[in-house]
Amino acid sequence: MAAMRNLLPEPPPTLLPADDAAAAALAEAEAGGDLAAVAARFPAYSGVWAALAMRALRAGDVIAGYAYARTGYHRGLDQLRRHGWKGHGPVPWSHQPNQGFLRSLHALSQAAVAIGEADEAARCAQFLRDCDPMAADALAGS
């Protein structure tokens, strides 16, 4: 039997706009600054929430990591929707402004594993792969 083929065109990739001020503040904070201060200054910036989530998860603070990751994930969904994303379609890892959302989604999957939410972890991991398999591959070692 032949494989089913989707006859509908794939939606165009969603490319979030750059936020140079937030990205610069995050880079500075990751080099030893205060990530929480960056989150307070740029609360819509998923990249800082992803960084906070990964820092908390590495420190063993799973609940904080989960909360930070979920915040970054929802902030990213809000931005994606504002920029034309309809709930499916590519969110390219190669476009740097998309990486905060994708990192938050990855961190949410890891935190879900840590708290025993296997179904949520699997959904998040699949969602990440559906957004861009390159993101899943790039983040697999983190």
CORRA-V464251 format. One record per residue. N is the residue number from 1. RES is the residue in one small letter. OMEGA is omega in whole degrees, 0 to 359 (999 if undefined). Layout:
n res omega
N RES OMEGA
N RES OMEGA
This chain:
n res omega
1 m 181
2 a 179
3 a 177
4 m 181
5 r 178
6 n 181
7 l 178
8 l 179
9 p 175
10 e 176
11 p 179
12 p 177
13 p 175
14 t 181
15 l 179
16 l 178
17 p 177
18 a 172
19 d 187
20 d 181
21 a 179
22 a 180
23 a 179
24 a 178
25 a 178
26 l 180
27 a 178
28 e 181
29 a 179
30 e 178
31 a 176
32 g 180
33 g 185
34 d 180
35 l 180
36 a 178
37 a 177
38 v 178
39 a 179
40 a 181
41 r 183
42 f 187
43 p 179
44 a 186
45 y 183
46 s 183
47 g 181
48 v 178
49 w 177
50 a 179
51 a 177
52 l 180
53 a 182
54 m 177
55 r 180
56 a 180
57 l 178
58 r 180
59 a 180
60 g 178
61 d 189
62 v 182
63 i 176
64 a 178
65 g 179
66 y 181
67 a 178
68 y 181
69 a 180
70 r 177
71 t 179
72 g 178
73 y 182
74 h 176
75 r 178
76 g 177
77 l 178
78 d 180
79 q 179
80 l 180
81 r 178
82 r 182
83 h 168
84 g 181
85 w 184
86 k 179
87 g 176
88 h 180
89 g 186
90 p 172
91 v 191
92 p 174
93 w 183
94 s 177
95 h 189
96 q 180
97 p 176
98 n 189
99 q 178
100 g 177
101 f 182
102 l 176
103 r 177
104 s 179
105 l 177
106 h 179
107 a 178
108 l 177
109 s 179
110 q 180
111 a 178
112 a 175
113 v 185
114 a 180
115 i 176
116 g 178
117 e 186
118 a 180
119 d 179
120 e 178
121 a 180
122 a 178
123 r 180
124 c 179
125 a 179
126 q 178
127 f 178
128 l 180
129 r 179
130 d 178
131 c 178
132 d 179
133 p 178
134 m 178
135 a 180
136 a 179
137 d 182
138 a 184
139 l 183
140 a 182
141 g 184
142 s 999
